[in-house]
Amino acid sequence: MLAQALFGELAAYTATRNWQYVYPVWSRRAQGISIGINLHPNHCCNWHCIYCQVPGLQRGPSPVIEIARLQAELEQCLDWISTQAGTHGPDLPSGDLLSPLIQDIAFAGDGEPTTSPQFAEALKVVSHSLQQRQLAILVRLITNGSQLQHAHVQHAIECLHAIGGEVWFKLDAGSDAEMRAVNDSHVPLALHLQRLQTCCTLCTTWVQTAIVSRVVDQQLITTPALPAYSQALMALEDKIAGILLYGIARPSQQAAASSLQQTASSVIDDYARELRAQGFQVRAFV
């Protein structure tokens, strides 16, 4: 596929750059090239999920973002893709060469994007760049939802909605105990679900759930426990766009890594089948 070949070239190119905030990935959930925006190059996050692939993850404050540098990195990335796409000849559609090749620009990175006081400003930079280039590329926020109680975050998500973007909202648990065990978060599940409901009123929102298999006291436990998880979401069935289910594909860089096992594809399929039977739209990724 052209996009896969282009991504290989893009990865080689970015390896020669000293970019701090912009990083391209091949995303199985986005199903193609995703341009990531990392507002936490200091590897700080307010959660500490046991499956996190960020080395040296720590809790700490958000760094000050050099907005001009972020903008320059994004422009360089888009310029490179546009130039390279244009060299591949008539197989590409005329006009906008980038939108068919880039699945999204995603605020994700090494920490929770919305803990950055400059999240809204960074979102404006992305929106302006796309408007200037007349690109129809989807903008996504991948979030743990922990900041949805703040008015400035709500306003930023409304701005995301205004440009046709969407939110992927993390929910890996069906109980308080699972949130503590998987996300190292002491936020009560009921409060987390309230924040999810708020998010749904502001922007198109998908629930993003990692199905985690781990060994505890010599027993294999898979979370979230399906009955409690589906029950927790039932009241929001008509508000969420759907559920993204996925297993852990790359090794965790956290202390709990040795207890984790790859979740069988049949288990993920079982979750998807049961949730679809309850009326949810589900996309599953193994």
Rosetta blueprint (number, residue, H / E / L):
1 M L
2 L H
3 A H
4 Q H
5 A H
6 L H
7 F H
8 G H
9 E H
10 L H
11 A H
12 A H
13 Y H
14 T H
15 A L
16 T L
17 R L
18 N L
19 W L
20 Q L
21 Y L
22 V E
23 Y E
24 P E
25 V E
26 W E
27 S E
28 R L
29 R L
30 A L
31 Q L
32 G E
33 I E
34 S E
35 I E
36 G E
37 I E
38 N L
39 L L
40 H L
41 P L
42 N L
43 H L
44 C E
45 C L
46 N L
47 W L
48 H L
49 C L
50 I L
51 Y L
52 C L
53 Q L
54 V L
55 P L
56 G L
57 L L
58 Q E
59 R L
60 G L
61 P L
62 S L
63 P L
64 V L
65 I L
66 E L
67 I H
68 A H
69 R H
70 L H
71 Q H
72 A H
73 E H
74 L H
75 E H
76 Q H
77 C H
78 L H
79 D H
80 W H
81 I H
82 S H
83 T H
84 Q H
85 A H
86 G H
87 T L
88 H L
89 G H
90 P H
91 D H
92 L L
93 P L
94 S L
95 G L
96 D L
97 L L
98 L L
99 S L
100 P L
101 L L
102 I E
103 Q E
104 D E
105 I E
106 A E
107 F E
108 A L
109 G L
110 D L
111 G L
112 E L
113 P H
114 T H
115 T H
116 S L
117 P L
118 Q L
119 F H
120 A H
121 E H
122 A H
123 L H
124 K H
125 V H
126 V H
127 S H
128 H H
129 S H
130 L H
131 Q H
132 Q H
133 R H
134 Q L
135 L L
136 A L
137 I L
138 L L
139 V E
140 R E
141 L E
142 I E
143 T E
144 N L
145 G L
146 S L
147 Q L
148 L L
149 Q L
150 H L
151 A H
152 H H
153 V H
154 Q H
155 H H
156 A H
157 I H
158 E H
159 C H
160 L H
161 H H
162 A H
163 I L
164 G L
165 G L
166 E E
167 V E
168 W E
169 F E
170 K E
171 L L
172 D L
173 A L
174 G L
175 S L
176 D H
177 A H
178 E H
179 M H
180 R H
181 A H
182 V H
183 N H
184 D L
185 S L
186 H L
187 V L
188 P L
189 L H
190 A H
191 L H
192 H H
193 L H
194 Q H
195 R H
196 L H
197 Q H
198 T H
199 C H
200 C H
201 T H
202 L H
203 C L
204 T E
205 T E
206 W E
207 V E
208 Q E
209 T E
210 A E
211 I L
212 V E
213 S E
214 R E
215 V E
216 V E
217 D L
218 Q L
219 Q E
220 L E
221 I E
222 T E
223 T E
224 P L
225 A L
226 L H
227 P H
228 A H
229 Y H
230 S H
231 Q H
232 A H
233 L H
234 M H
235 A L
236 L L
237 E L
238 D L
239 K L
240 I L
241 A L
242 G E
243 I E
244 L E
245 L E
246 Y E
247 G L
248 I L
249 A L
250 R L
251 P L
252 S L
253 Q L
254 Q L
255 A H
256 A H
257 A H
258 S H
259 S H
260 L E
261 Q E
262 Q L
263 T L
264 A L
265 S H
266 S H
267 V H
268 I H
269 D H
270 D H
271 Y H
272 A H
273 R H
274 E H
275 L H
276 R H
277 A H
278 Q L
279 G L
280 F L
281 Q L
282 V E
283 R E
284 A E
285 F E
286 V L
